[in-house]
Amino acid sequence: MLTVLVVEDNEDLRFLYEDAMTFEGYAVLTAANGQEALDILAREREPPRIILLDLMMPVMNGWVFLQHFRTVAGYASIKVLICSAAKDLAPSGVPILRKPVDLEELTRTVADLCAA
């Protein structure tokens, strides 16, 4: 079973994404900010296949998370999909879905990225 890590500070959206991914057959881990996500990645024996990442979060935002994430060689195979309302451009080479995210588009994009 493939695992998705949802990194989203909005609790309602975090649960919504978790439910959608669970319904599609993925195992789901959740974090409320980038630091929690890094902690989860460090302790999990099997890394997630994909990370759904918000950019605007307290404690550690998505941009800072990506800076740390990209320094760990073991994470190179983990895909990242940004789900954010931020007007700024997504980091280079990272796909983005703008909020409000359409759940059908989200599940389709996750499946496509996991298959690539």
DRENDO-1510 file (C-alpha; in Angstrom, 1 decimal, always signed):
<recs>
REC; n; res; u; v; w
REC; 1; MET; +0.0; +0.0; +0.0 .
REC; 2; LEU; +1.3; +3.4; -0.9 .
REC; 3; THR; +1.5; +6.1; +1.7 .
REC; 4; VAL; +0.7; +9.8; +1.5 .
REC; 5; LEU; +1.9; +12.4; +3.9 .
REC; 6; VAL; -0.5; +15.3; +4.2 .
REC; 7; VAL; +1.1; +18.5; +5.6 .
REC; 8; GLU; -1.6; +21.0; +6.2 .
REC; 9; ASP; -2.2; +23.4; +9.1 .
REC; 10; ASN; -5.9; +23.7; +8.5 .
REC; 11; GLU; -7.4; +20.8; +10.5 .
REC; 12; ASP; -10.6; +20.6; +8.3 .
REC; 13; LEU; -8.6; +20.4; +5.1 .
REC; 14; ARG; -6.1; +17.9; +6.6 .
REC; 15; PHE; -9.0; +15.6; +7.5 .
REC; 16; LEU; -10.6; +16.1; +4.1 .
REC; 17; TYR; -7.4; +15.2; +2.2 .
REC; 18; GLU; -6.9; +12.3; +4.6 .
REC; 19; ASP; -10.4; +11.0; +3.9 .
REC; 20; ALA; -10.0; +11.4; +0.2 .
REC; 21; MET; -6.7; +9.6; +0.1 .
REC; 22; THR; -7.9; +6.8; +2.4 .
REC; 23; PHE; -11.0; +6.3; +0.2 .
REC; 24; GLU; -8.6; +5.9; -2.8 .
REC; 25; GLY; -6.7; +3.1; -0.9 .
REC; 26; TYR; -3.6; +5.0; +0.3 .
REC; 27; ALA; -2.2; +4.8; +3.9 .
REC; 28; VAL; -2.1; +8.4; +5.2 .
REC; 29; LEU; +0.1; +10.2; +7.6 .
REC; 30; THR; -0.7; +13.8; +8.7 .
REC; 31; ALA; +1.3; +16.7; +10.0 .
REC; 32; ALA; +0.1; +20.3; +10.9 .
REC; 33; ASN; +3.4; +22.0; +9.8 .
REC; 34; GLY; +6.7; +21.4; +8.1 .
REC; 35; GLN; +8.6; +20.5; +11.4 .
REC; 36; GLU; +6.0; +17.8; +12.2 .
REC; 37; ALA; +6.4; +16.5; +8.7 .
REC; 38; LEU; +10.2; +16.3; +9.0 .
REC; 39; ASP; +9.8; +14.5; +12.4 .
REC; 40; ILE; +7.5; +12.0; +10.8 .
REC; 41; LEU; +9.8; +11.4; +7.9 .
REC; 42; ALA; +12.7; +10.8; +10.3 .
REC; 43; ARG; +10.9; +8.2; +12.3 .
REC; 44; GLU; +9.0; +6.3; +9.6 .
REC; 45; ARG; +10.8; +3.1; +8.4 .
REC; 46; GLU; +9.0; +3.2; +5.0 .
REC; 47; PRO; +8.9; +6.7; +3.4 .
REC; 48; PRO; +5.7; +8.0; +1.9 .
REC; 49; ARG; +5.4; +7.9; -1.9 .
REC; 50; ILE; +4.1; +11.4; -2.0 .
REC; 51; ILE; +3.7; +14.5; +0.2 .
REC; 52; LEU; +0.7; +16.9; -0.1 .
REC; 53; LEU; +2.2; +20.1; +1.1 .
REC; 54; ASP; +0.7; +23.4; +2.0 .
REC; 55; LEU; +3.0; +26.4; +1.8 .
REC; 56; MET; +1.5; +28.8; +4.3 .
REC; 57; MET; +1.8; +27.2; +7.8 .
REC; 58; PRO; +3.0; +28.2; +11.2 .
REC; 59; VAL; +6.1; +26.8; +12.9 .
REC; 60; MET; +7.7; +25.8; +9.6 .
REC; 61; ASN; +6.2; +26.8; +6.3 .
REC; 62; GLY; +6.3; +24.7; +3.1 .
REC; 63; TRP; +9.2; +26.6; +1.5 .
REC; 64; VAL; +11.5; +26.0; +4.6 .
REC; 65; PHE; +10.3; +22.4; +4.8 .
REC; 66; LEU; +11.3; +21.9; +1.1 .
REC; 67; GLN; +14.8; +23.4; +1.8 .
REC; 68; HIS; +15.4; +20.8; +4.6 .
REC; 69; PHE; +13.7; +18.0; +2.7 .
REC; 70; ARG; +15.8; +18.4; -0.4 .
REC; 71; THR; +19.0; +18.0; +1.7 .
REC; 72; VAL; +18.3; +14.4; +2.6 .
REC; 73; ALA; +19.4; +12.0; -0.1 .
REC; 74; GLY; +17.1; +9.3; +1.1 .
REC; 75; TYR; +14.1; +11.5; +0.3 .
REC; 76; ALA; +14.9; +11.9; -3.4 .
REC; 77; SER; +12.3; +9.4; -4.5 .
REC; 78; ILE; +9.4; +11.0; -2.6 .
REC; 79; LYS; +7.1; +13.1; -4.8 .
REC; 80; VAL; +5.8; +16.4; -3.6 .
REC; 81; LEU; +2.5; +18.0; -4.6 .
REC; 82; ILE; +1.8; +21.5; -3.3 .
REC; 83; CYS; -1.8; +22.3; -2.4 .
REC; 84; SER; -1.8; +26.0; -1.5 .
REC; 85; ALA; -3.7; +29.3; -1.9 .
REC; 86; ALA; -0.4; +31.1; -1.9 .
REC; 87; LYS; -0.1; +33.6; -4.7 .
REC; 88; ASP; +3.6; +33.1; -5.0 .
REC; 89; LEU; +5.0; +30.6; -7.5 .
REC; 90; ALA; +5.6; +27.1; -6.4 .
REC; 91; PRO; +9.2; +26.1; -6.0 .
REC; 92; SER; +10.8; +25.1; -9.3 .
REC; 93; GLY; +9.7; +21.7; -10.6 .
REC; 94; VAL; +7.1; +21.1; -8.0 .
REC; 95; PRO; +3.5; +20.6; -9.2 .
REC; 96; ILE; +0.8; +22.7; -7.6 .
REC; 97; LEU; -2.9; +22.6; -7.1 .
REC; 98; ARG; -4.4; +25.9; -6.1 .
REC; 99; LYS; -6.9; +26.0; -3.2 .
REC; 100; PRO; -9.7; +25.4; -3.1 .
REC; 101; VAL; -8.6; +22.0; -4.4 .
REC; 102; ASP; -11.0; +19.9; -6.4 .
REC; 103; LEU; -10.9; +16.4; -4.8 .
REC; 104; GLU; -11.3; +14.6; -8.1 .
REC; 105; GLU; -8.3; +16.6; -9.5 .
REC; 106; LEU; -6.4; +15.9; -6.3 .
REC; 107; THR; -6.9; +12.1; -6.4 .
REC; 108; ARG; -6.2; +12.0; -10.1 .
REC; 109; THR; -3.0; +14.1; -9.7 .
REC; 110; VAL; -1.8; +11.9; -6.8 .
REC; 111; ALA; -2.4; +8.7; -8.8 .
REC; 112; ASP; -0.6; +10.1; -11.8 .
REC; 113; LEU; +2.4; +11.3; -9.7 .
REC; 114; CYS; +2.6; +8.0; -7.9 .
REC; 115; ALA; +2.5; +6.1; -11.1 .
REC; 116; ALA; +5.4; +8.2; -12.7 .
</recs>
